[in-house]
């Protein structure tokens, strides 16, 4: 009994040492991460540069370059947005309608008794019409901007 009690205390102390080592390692990692985050520059100043609200006379040359690059990128994105062409408002509903009508056409043909609907007496050509409507809608999606 005494031996089992000693083993239990020894195991508990080993777990306690492991836990203390993990805790101190985490604290050291957190301190290093906090130190790395600062980089010696105030984050409010970096945000001001990115938002183009900073006073250029108080900035370092590196921050001035960063601000000029940010302005160039903003201009480039705005020009790209202005240069894009878009489809008219009716384009997306029309190609969706083609695909849905084609699907419904095929389903109605399969569910009708002996293929009598949607157009009687043309048989399996109803499937061709349904698939053609679906393909028209699909091909329209390729022109969607």
C-alpha positions in Angstrom: 0.0 0.0 0.0 2.8 2.4 0.9 4.5 1.7 -2.4 1.4 2.4 -4.4 0.9 5.7 -2.5 4.5 6.7 -3.4 4.0 5.9 -7.1 0.8 7.9 -7.1 2.6 11.0 -5.6 5.5 10.6 -8.0 3.1 10.4 -11.0 1.2 13.5 -9.8 4.4 15.5 -9.4 5.6 14.5 -12.9 2.3 15.7 -14.3 2.6 18.9 -12.3 6.1 19.5 -13.7 4.9 18.8 -17.3 2.0 21.3 -16.9 4.3 23.9 -15.5 6.7 23.5 -18.4 3.9 23.8 -20.9 2.5 26.9 -19.2 5.9 28.7 -19.1 6.6 27.7 -22.8 3.2 29.2 -23.7 3.9 32.4 -21.8 7.3 32.8 -23.5 5.7 32.2 -27.0 3.0 34.8 -26.2 5.7 37.4 -25.2 7.7 36.7 -28.4 4.5 37.0 -30.5 3.6 40.4 -28.9 7.2 41.6 -29.5 7.0 40.5 -33.1 3.7 42.2 -33.7 5.0 45.6 -32.9 7.9 45.8 -35.4 8.8 49.1 -33.8 5.9 50.9 -35.7 2.6 52.0 -34.2 -0.3 50.0 -35.7 -2.5 53.1 -35.7 0.1 54.8 -37.9 0.1 51.8 -40.3 -3.7 51.9 -40.5 -3.6 55.6 -41.3 -1.2 54.9 -44.1 -3.4 52.2 -45.5 -6.5 54.4 -45.2 -4.5 57.3 -46.9 -5.2 59.6 -44.0 -1.6 59.9 -42.6 0.5 63.0 -42.5 3.3 62.4 -45.0 5.7 64.7 -43.2 5.8 62.5 -40.2 6.2 59.2 -42.0 9.3 57.2 -42.7 10.4 56.7 -46.3 9.3 53.1 -46.1 5.8 54.1 -45.0 5.7 56.8 -47.8 6.5 54.1 -50.4 3.8 51.9 -48.9 1.3 54.7 -49.1 2.2 55.5 -52.7 1.8 51.8 -53.7 -1.5 51.7 -51.9 -2.7 54.7 -54.0 -1.5 53.1 -57.2 -3.3 49.9 -56.4 -6.5 51.8 -55.6 -6.3 53.6 -58.9 -5.7 50.4 -60.8 -8.7 48.7 -59.2 -11.0 51.6 -59.9 -9.9 51.8 -63.5 -10.5 48.0 -63.9 -13.9 48.3 -62.4 -14.8 51.2 -64.7 -13.6 49.3 -67.7 -15.6 46.1 -67.1 -18.7 45.5 -69.2 -21.8 44.0 -67.6 -24.7 42.2 -69.0 -28.2 43.7 -69.0 -30.5 42.9 -66.1 -32.6 40.5 -68.1 -29.6 38.2 -69.1 -29.4 36.0 -66.0 -33.2 35.4 -65.6 -33.4 34.5 -69.3 -30.6 31.9 -69.2 -32.0 30.5 -66.0 -35.5 30.3 -67.5 -34.1 28.4 -70.6 -32.5 25.8 -68.4 -35.5 25.4 -66.1 -38.0 25.2 -69.1 -35.8 22.6 -70.8 -35.6 20.5 -67.6 -39.4 20.7 -67.2 -39.9 19.9 -70.9 -37.9 16.7 -70.4 -39.6 15.7 -67.2 -43.1 16.2 -68.7 -42.1 14.0 -71.6 -40.9 11.2 -69.3 -43.9 11.4 -67.0 -46.6 11.7 -69.8 -48.3 8.4 -70.8 -46.4 7.0 -73.8 -44.7 10.3 -74.4 -47.8 12.2 -75.5 -46.8 15.6 -74.1 -45.6 18.3 -74.4 -45.9 18.0 -78.2 -47.9 15.0 -79.3 -46.8 12.7 -82.2 -43.1 13.7 -82.3 -42.0 11.1 -79.8 -38.4 11.4 -78.6 -37.9 14.7 -80.4 -39.4 16.2 -77.3 -36.2 15.2 -75.5 -34.2 16.8 -78.2 -36.2 20.0 -77.7 -35.7 19.9 -73.9 -32.0 19.3 -74.2 -31.7 22.1 -76.8 -33.4 24.5 -74.4 -31.0 23.5 -71.6 -28.0 23.9 -73.9 -29.1 27.4 -75.0 -29.3 28.4 -71.3 -25.9 26.8 -70.6 -24.2 28.5 -73.6 -25.6 31.8 -72.4 -23.9 31.3 -69.1 -20.6 31.4 -70.9 -21.2 35.0 -72.0 -22.2 36.1 -68.4 -20.0 38.9 -67.0 
